[in-house]
Amino acid sequence: MKLTLTLLSTLFLAVGMMQAADKKVEGVPATYPLKKCVVSDEPLGEMGKPVKVSHGGTDVYLCCKSCKEDFEKDPAKYVEMVKKAQKK
């Protein structure tokens, strides 16, 4: 009985983790290759609706408005991170 409960608990935990990994973030297209902010490495959607910025025709989603200032210091660096993720 104890083994059955342990196995069921493990199964539910694994399913929950998979669902969290596949969670869609409001305001971010399903085709966007990243789940975290390229500036802060925070998960998109955990600090409210992600902020969309663009550079050279590439859209980049940031976790919050505060990251926009750092993005604007070196936008090419962050765009390259998105492009690399798209190639995977």
N, CA, C and O atoms as CSV, one atom per row, in Angstrom:
chain,resi,resn,atom,element,x,y,z
A,1,MET,N,N,0.825,-1.201,0.000
A,1,MET,CA,C,0.000,0.000,0.000
A,1,MET,C,C,0.871,1.269,0.000
A,1,MET,O,O,0.618,2.221,-0.738
A,2,LYS,N,N,1.898,1.244,0.850
A,2,LYS,CA,C,2.788,2.399,0.943
A,2,LYS,C,C,3.530,2.621,-0.380
A,2,LYS,O,O,3.721,3.761,-0.804
A,3,LEU,N,N,3.943,1.534,-1.024
A,3,LEU,CA,C,4.632,1.621,-2.310
A,3,LEU,C,C,3.705,2.196,-3.374
A,3,LEU,O,O,4.133,2.998,-4.204
A,4,THR,N,N,2.452,1.795,-3.353
A,4,THR,CA,C,1.470,2.306,-4.320
A,4,THR,C,C,1.287,3.804,-4.155
A,4,THR,O,O,1.238,4.529,-5.148
A,5,LEU,N,N,1.186,4.277,-2.937
A,5,LEU,CA,C,1.030,5.709,-2.680
A,5,LEU,C,C,2.270,6.481,-3.134
A,5,LEU,O,O,2.153,7.575,-3.686
A,6,THR,N,N,3.434,5.924,-2.907
A,6,THR,CA,C,4.679,6.564,-3.333
A,6,THR,C,C,4.734,6.662,-4.853
A,6,THR,O,O,5.102,7.704,-5.396
A,7,LEU,N,N,4.373,5.595,-5.531
A,7,LEU,CA,C,4.374,5.600,-6.994
A,7,LEU,C,C,3.357,6.599,-7.549
A,7,LEU,O,O,3.654,7.320,-8.502
A,8,LEU,N,N,2.176,6.645,-6.967
A,8,LEU,CA,C,1.155,7.593,-7.417
A,8,LEU,C,C,1.611,9.032,-7.185
A,8,LEU,O,O,1.409,9.895,-8.039
A,9,SER,N,N,2.215,9.285,-6.050
A,9,SER,CA,C,2.717,10.634,-5.757
A,9,SER,C,C,3.772,11.047,-6.764
A,9,SER,O,O,3.774,12.184,-7.236
A,10,THR,N,N,4.663,10.138,-7.093
A,10,THR,CA,C,5.721,10.414,-8.064
A,10,THR,C,C,5.131,10.688,-9.442
A,10,THR,O,O,5.579,11.597,-10.141
A,11,LEU,N,N,4.132,9.910,-9.834
A,11,LEU,CA,C,3.476,10.089,-11.123
A,11,LEU,C,C,2.797,11.458,-11.203
A,11,LEU,O,O,2.957,12.168,-12.196
A,12,PHE,N,N,2.050,11.832,-10.176
A,12,PHE,CA,C,1.371,13.134,-10.178
A,12,PHE,C,C,2.369,14.289,-10.207
A,12,PHE,O,O,2.131,15.298,-10.871
A,13,LEU,N,N,3.464,14.147,-9.504
A,13,LEU,CA,C,4.497,15.180,-9.509
A,13,LEU,C,C,5.106,15.324,-10.898
A,13,LEU,O,O,5.306,16.445,-11.368
A,14,ALA,N,N,5.400,14.221,-11.555
A,14,ALA,CA,C,5.987,14.260,-12.900
A,14,ALA,C,C,5.029,14.891,-13.898
A,14,ALA,O,O,5.447,15.695,-14.731
A,15,VAL,N,N,3.754,14.538,-13.827
A,15,VAL,CA,C,2.756,15.121,-14.741
A,15,VAL,C,C,2.635,16.616,-14.493
A,15,VAL,O,O,2.558,17.393,-15.444
A,16,GLY,N,N,2.618,17.026,-13.249
A,16,GLY,CA,C,2.541,18.454,-12.915
A,16,GLY,C,C,3.735,19.232,-13.432
A,16,GLY,O,O,3.585,20.358,-13.905
A,17,MET,N,N,4.913,18.645,-13.348
A,17,MET,CA,C,6.111,19.317,-13.834
A,17,MET,C,C,6.077,19.449,-15.356
A,17,MET,O,O,6.504,20.470,-15.895
A,18,MET,N,N,5.577,18.437,-16.048
A,18,MET,CA,C,5.485,18.506,-17.509
A,18,MET,C,C,4.476,19.572,-17.930
A,18,MET,O,O,4.709,20.311,-18.887
A,19,GLN,N,N,3.362,19.648,-17.218
A,19,GLN,CA,C,2.361,20.663,-17.546
A,19,GLN,C,C,2.922,22.058,-17.309
A,19,GLN,O,O,2.660,22.962,-18.103
A,20,ALA,N,N,3.675,22.253,-16.256
A,20,ALA,CA,C,4.260,23.568,-15.971
A,20,ALA,C,C,5.261,23.951,-17.061
A,20,ALA,O,O,5.347,25.120,-17.436
A,21,ALA,N,N,6.012,22.985,-17.566
A,21,ALA,CA,C,6.999,23.264,-18.610
A,21,ALA,C,C,6.324,23.648,-19.922
A,21,ALA,O,O,6.869,24.430,-20.700
A,22,ASP,N,N,5.132,23.094,-20.166
A,22,ASP,CA,C,4.416,23.366,-21.413
A,22,ASP,C,C,3.446,24.541,-21.288
A,22,ASP,O,O,2.739,24.861,-22.244
A,23,LYS,N,N,3.408,25.169,-20.151
A,23,LYS,CA,C,2.460,26.250,-19.883
A,23,LYS,C,C,2.653,27.405,-20.861
A,23,LYS,O,O,3.766,27.889,-21.069
A,24,LYS,N,N,1.550,27.828,-21.447
A,24,LYS,CA,C,1.604,28.979,-22.346
A,24,LYS,C,C,1.586,30.246,-21.520
A,24,LYS,O,O,0.894,30.330,-20.506
A,25,VAL,N,N,2.336,31.213,-21.953
A,25,VAL,CA,C,2.408,32.489,-21.258
A,25,VAL,C,C,1.567,33.487,-22.041
A,25,VAL,O,O,1.754,33.653,-23.246
A,26,GLU,N,N,0.645,34.149,-21.359
A,26,GLU,CA,C,-0.218,35.128,-22.007
A,26,GLU,C,C,0.615,36.239,-22.637
A,26,GLU,O,O,1.481,36.830,-21.991
A,27,GLY,N,N,0.338,36.510,-23.901
A,27,GLY,CA,C,1.039,37.583,-24.595
A,27,GLY,C,C,2.291,37.147,-25.332
A,27,GLY,O,O,2.924,37.953,-26.014
A,28,VAL,N,N,2.653,35.873,-25.200
A,28,VAL,CA,C,3.836,35.353,-25.888
A,28,VAL,C,C,3.369,34.281,-26.875
A,28,VAL,O,O,2.705,33.325,-26.475
A,29,PRO,N,N,3.707,34.427,-28.155
A,29,PRO,CA,C,3.277,33.427,-29.140
A,29,PRO,C,C,3.819,32.032,-28.818
A,29,PRO,O,O,4.919,31.891,-28.285
A,30,ALA,N,N,3.046,31.025,-29.143
A,30,ALA,CA,C,3.472,29.641,-28.903
A,30,ALA,C,C,4.749,29.306,-29.664
A,30,ALA,O,O,5.485,28.398,-29.278
A,31,THR,N,N,5.011,30.031,-30.736
A,31,THR,CA,C,6.207,29.773,-31.549
A,31,THR,C,C,7.475,30.418,-30.977
A,31,THR,O,O,8.576,30.136,-31.450
A,32,TYR,N,N,7.328,31.280,-29.965
A,32,TYR,CA,C,8.506,31.920,-29.374
A,32,TYR,C,C,9.338,30.843,-28.689
A,32,TYR,O,O,8.798,30.070,-27.897
A,33,PRO,N,N,10.640,30.770,-28.971
A,33,PRO,CA,C,11.445,29.626,-28.533
A,33,PRO,C,C,11.903,29.626,-27.076
A,33,PRO,O,O,12.422,28.615,-26.603
A,34,LEU,N,N,11.726,30.718,-26.361
A,34,LEU,CA,C,12.257,30.794,-24.998
A,34,LEU,C,C,11.147,30.865,-23.955
A,34,LEU,O,O,10.063,31.384,-24.221
A,35,LYS,N,N,11.424,30.348,-22.788
A,35,LYS,CA,C,10.489,30.384,-21.660
A,35,LYS,C,C,10.969,31.348,-20.577
A,35,LYS,O,O,10.254,31.624,-19.614
A,36,LYS,N,N,12.201,31.858,-20.752
A,36,LYS,CA,C,12.781,32.773,-19.759
A,36,LYS,C,C,13.210,34.068,-20.423
A,36,LYS,O,O,13.475,34.110,-21.625
A,37,CYS,N,N,13.275,35.107,-19.637
A,37,CYS,CA,C,13.727,36.422,-20.089
A,37,CYS,C,C,15.216,36.355,-20.436
A,37,CYS,O,O,16.016,35.817,-19.670
A,38,VAL,N,N,15.578,36.901,-21.591
A,38,VAL,CA,C,16.989,36.870,-22.011
A,38,VAL,C,C,17.857,37.810,-21.180
A,38,VAL,O,O,19.077,37.647,-21.140
A,39,VAL,N,N,17.253,38.778,-20.525
A,39,VAL,CA,C,18.008,39.744,-19.716
A,39,VAL,C,C,18.214,39.221,-18.298
A,39,VAL,O,O,19.344,39.184,-17.810
A,40,SER,N,N,17.128,38.815,-17.631
A,40,SER,CA,C,17.209,38.451,-16.212
A,40,SER,C,C,17.213,36.956,-15.944
A,40,SER,O,O,17.540,36.533,-14.835
A,41,ASP,N,N,16.858,36.152,-16.928
A,41,ASP,CA,C,16.733,34.701,-16.788
A,41,ASP,C,C,15.551,34.301,-15.907
A,41,ASP,O,O,15.485,33.165,-15.435
A,42,GLU,N,N,14.623,35.221,-15.684
A,42,GLU,CA,C,13.404,34.924,-14.934
A,42,GLU,C,C,12.379,34.301,-15.884
A,42,GLU,O,O,12.349,34.655,-17.063
A,43,PRO,N,N,11.548,33.391,-15.401
A,43,PRO,CA,C,10.513,32.806,-16.254
A,43,PRO,C,C,9.543,33.879,-16.764
A,43,PRO,O,O,9.104,34.745,-16.008
A,44,LEU,N,N,9.221,33.804,-18.050
A,44,LEU,CA,C,8.261,34.749,-18.630
A,44,LEU,C,C,6.893,34.510,-18.008
A,44,LEU,O,O,6.458,33.368,-17.863
A,45,GLY,N,N,6.225,35.588,-17.643
A,45,GLY,CA,C,4.890,35.510,-17.079
A,45,GLY,C,C,4.835,35.522,-15.569
A,45,GLY,O,O,3.754,35.687,-15.003
A,46,GLU,N,N,5.952,35.352,-14.898
A,46,GLU,CA,C,5.946,35.337,-13.438
A,46,GLU,C,C,5.930,36.743,-12.835
A,46,GLU,O,O,5.662,36.905,-11.644
A,47,MET,N,N,6.214,37.746,-13.643
A,47,MET,CA,C,6.226,39.125,-13.136
A,47,MET,C,C,5.177,39.955,-13.874
A,47,MET,O,O,5.359,41.149,-14.113
A,48,GLY,N,N,4.084,39.297,-14.225
A,48,GLY,CA,C,3.040,39.966,-14.992
A,48,GLY,C,C,3.195,39.652,-16.469
A,48,GLY,O,O,3.970,38.779,-16.862
A,49,LYS,N,N,2.449,40.377,-17.269
A,49,LYS,CA,C,2.479,40.150,-18.709
A,49,LYS,C,C,3.855,40.531,-19.256
A,49,LYS,O,O,4.351,41.620,-18.968
A,50,PRO,N,N,4.479,39.643,-20.044
A,50,PRO,CA,C,5.792,39.947,-20.622
A,50,PRO,C,C,5.757,41.188,-21.520
A,50,PRO,O,O,4.723,41.526,-22.097
A,51,VAL,N,N,6.883,41.842,-21.621
A,51,VAL,CA,C,7.041,43.054,-22.418
A,51,VAL,C,C,7.687,42.675,-23.748
A,51,VAL,O,O,8.736,42.032,-23.779
A,52,LYS,N,N,7.050,43.079,-24.840
A,52,LYS,CA,C,7.573,42.775,-26.173
A,52,LYS,C,C,8.406,43.957,-26.662
A,52,LYS,O,O,7.955,45.102,-26.651
A,53,VAL,N,N,9.626,43.654,-27.090
A,53,VAL,CA,C,10.496,44.640,-27.727
A,53,VAL,C,C,10.958,44.034,-29.045
A,53,VAL,O,O,10.945,42.813,-29.205
A,54,SER,N,N,11.361,44.869,-29.979
A,54,SER,CA,C,11.832,44.385,-31.279
A,54,SER,C,C,13.135,45.075,-31.649
A,54,SER,O,O,13.388,46.221,-31.277
A,55,HIS,N,N,13.952,44.341,-32.392
A,55,HIS,CA,C,15.205,44.907,-32.894
A,55,HIS,C,C,15.551,44.163,-34.176
A,55,HIS,O,O,15.631,42.935,-34.180
A,56,GLY,N,N,15.753,44.890,-35.246
A,56,GLY,CA,C,16.130,44.283,-36.520
A,56,GLY,C,C,15.120,43.278,-37.037
A,56,GLY,O,O,15.494,42.321,-37.716
A,57,GLY,N,N,13.850,43.478,-36.729
A,57,GLY,CA,C,12.812,42.580,-37.202
A,57,GLY,C,C,12.579,41.355,-36.338
A,57,GLY,O,O,11.752,40.509,-36.677
A,58,THR,N,N,13.288,41.245,-35.234
A,58,THR,CA,C,13.114,40.106,-34.322
A,58,THR,C,C,12.427,40.574,-33.051
A,58,THR,O,O,12.850,41.545,-32.423
A,59,ASP,N,N,11.358,39.870,-32.679
A,59,ASP,CA,C,10.663,40.172,-31.431
A,59,ASP,C,C,11.341,39.445,-30.279
A,59,ASP,O,O,11.740,38.287,-30.399
A,60,VAL,N,N,11.460,40.149,-29.164
A,60,VAL,CA,C,12.044,39.589,-27.955
A,60,VAL,C,C,11.073,39.878,-26.818
A,60,VAL,O,O,10.562,40.992,-26.702
A,61,TYR,N,N,10.817,38.882,-25.982
A,61,TYR,CA,C,9.904,39.050,-24.850
A,61,TYR,C,C,10.705,39.078,-23.564
A,61,TYR,O,O,11.523,38.198,-23.298
A,62,LEU,N,N,10.452,40.108,-22.774
A,62,LEU,CA,C,11.149,40.311,-21.509
A,62,LEU,C,C,10.178,40.074,-20.361
A,62,LEU,O,O,8.967,40.206,-20.534
A,63,CYS,N,N,10.695,39.730,-19.204
A,63,CYS,CA,C,9.827,39.413,-18.075
A,63,CYS,C,C,9.136,40.645,-17.493
A,63,CYS,O,O,8.063,40.534,-16.901
A,64,CYS,N,N,9.753,41.828,-17.662
A,64,CYS,CA,C,9.166,43.033,-17.064
A,64,CYS,C,C,9.727,44.299,-17.729
A,64,CYS,O,O,10.687,44.240,-18.498
A,65,LYS,N,N,9.125,45.409,-17.424
A,65,LYS,CA,C,9.565,46.693,-17.994
A,65,LYS,C,C,10.977,47.058,-17.559
A,65,LYS,O,O,11.698,47.730,-18.297
A,66,SER,N,N,11.376,46.624,-16.373
A,66,SER,CA,C,12.707,46.958,-15.863
A,66,SER,C,C,13.818,46.395,-16.746
A,66,SER,O,O,14.899,46.979,-16.822
A,67,CYS,N,N,13.569,45.280,-17.406
A,67,CYS,CA,C,14.589,44.657,-18.263
A,67,CYS,C,C,14.756,45.397,-19.589
A,67,CYS,O,O,15.751,45.205,-20.288
A,68,LYS,N,N,13.794,46.233,-19.932
A,68,LYS,CA,C,13.856,46.938,-21.211
A,68,LYS,C,C,15.090,47.848,-21.287
A,68,LYS,O,O,15.720,47.952,-22.339
A,69,GLU,N,N,15.427,48.493,-20.197
A,69,GLU,CA,C,16.589,49.391,-20.176
A,69,GLU,C,C,17.882,48.627,-20.472
A,69,GLU,O,O,18.719,49.088,-21.248
A,70,ASP,N,N,18.036,47.458,-19.849
A,70,ASP,CA,C,19.230,46.648,-20.111
A,70,ASP,C,C,19.218,46.107,-21.534
A,70,ASP,O,O,20.267,46.027,-22.174
A,71,PHE,N,N,18.050,45.736,-22.033
A,71,PHE,CA,C,17.940,45.264,-23.418
A,71,PHE,C,C,18.427,46.338,-24.378
A,71,PHE,O,O,19.176,46.045,-25.310
A,72,GLU,N,N,18.014,47.562,-24.161
A,72,GLU,CA,C,18.345,48.662,-25.070
A,72,GLU,C,C,19.828,49.022,-25.068
A,72,GLU,O,O,20.296,49.679,-25.997
A,73,LYS,N,N,20.574,48.609,-24.052
A,73,LYS,CA,C,22.020,48.853,-24.014
A,73,LYS,C,C,22.762,48.009,-25.048
A,73,LYS,O,O,23.778,48.434,-25.599
A,74,ASP,N,N,22.238,46.801,-25.305
A,74,ASP,CA,C,22.893,45.891,-26.257
A,74,ASP,C,C,21.849,44.958,-26.884
A,74,ASP,O,O,21.867,43.752,-26.640
A,75,PRO,N,N,20.946,45.516,-27.686
A,75,PRO,CA,C,19.857,44.691,-28.227
A,75,PRO,C,C,20.344,43.546,-29.112
A,75,PRO,O,O,19.726,42.481,-29.124
A,76,ALA,N,N,21.424,43.737,-29.847
A,76,ALA,CA,C,21.925,42.683,-30.737
A,76,ALA,C,C,22.293,41.419,-29.951
A,76,ALA,O,O,22.081,40.304,-30.427
A,77,LYS,N,N,22.833,41.596,-28.773
A,77,LYS,CA,C,23.214,40.462,-27.917
A,77,LYS,C,C,21.990,39.604,-27.592
A,77,LYS,O,O,22.047,38.377,-27.664
A,78,TYR,N,N,20.891,40.256,-27.236
A,78,TYR,CA,C,19.693,39.527,-26.829
A,78,TYR,C,C,18.945,38.950,-28.026
A,78,TYR,O,O,18.361,37.870,-27.931
A,79,VAL,N,N,18.960,39.657,-29.142
A,79,VAL,CA,C,18.346,39.137,-30.365
A,79,VAL,C,C,19.074,37.863,-30.796
A,79,VAL,O,O,18.441,36.902,-31.234
A,80,GLU,N,N,20.378,37.855,-30.675
A,80,GLU,CA,C,21.162,36.676,-31.033
A,80,GLU,C,C,20.774,35.474,-30.167
A,80,GLU,O,O,20.756,34.343,-30.653
A,81,MET,N,N,20.468,35.710,-28.907
A,81,MET,CA,C,20.042,34.623,-28.022
A,81,MET,C,C,18.724,34.017,-28.512
A,81,MET,O,O,18.544,32.800,-28.476
A,82,VAL,N,N,17.822,34.856,-28.962
A,82,VAL,CA,C,16.540,34.370,-29.490
A,82,VAL,C,C,16.772,33.596,-30.787
A,82,VAL,O,O,16.200,32.524,-30.986
A,83,LYS,N,N,17.603,34.136,-31.656
A,83,LYS,CA,C,17.866,33.468,-32.939
A,83,LYS,C,C,18.525,32.110,-32.744
A,83,LYS,O,O,18.202,31.160,-33.458
A,84,LYS,N,N,19.439,32.005,-31.792
A,84,LYS,CA,C,20.081,30.714,-31.500
A,84,LYS,C,C,19.047,29.707,-30.998
A,84,LYS,O,O,19.081,28.535,-31.373
A,85,ALA,N,N,18.132,30.167,-30.152
A,85,ALA,CA,C,17.091,29.275,-29.620
A,85,ALA,C,C,16.145,28.817,-30.729
A,85,ALA,O,O,15.622,27.704,-30.674
A,86,GLN,N,N,15.922,29.661,-31.729
A,86,GLN,CA,C,15.038,29.287,-32.840
A,86,GLN,C,C,15.652,28.192,-33.689
A,86,GLN,O,O,14.926,27.405,-34.296
A,87,LYS,N,N,16.971,28.126,-33.743
A,87,LYS,CA,C,17.660,27.138,-34.574
A,87,LYS,C,C,17.653,25.740,-33.951
A,87,LYS,O,O,17.873,24.748,-34.646
A,88,LYS,N,N,17.406,25.666,-32.679
A,88,LYS,CA,C,17.443,24.358,-31.980
A,88,LYS,C,C,16.249,23.515,-32.331
A,88,LYS,O,O,16.118,22.395,-31.838
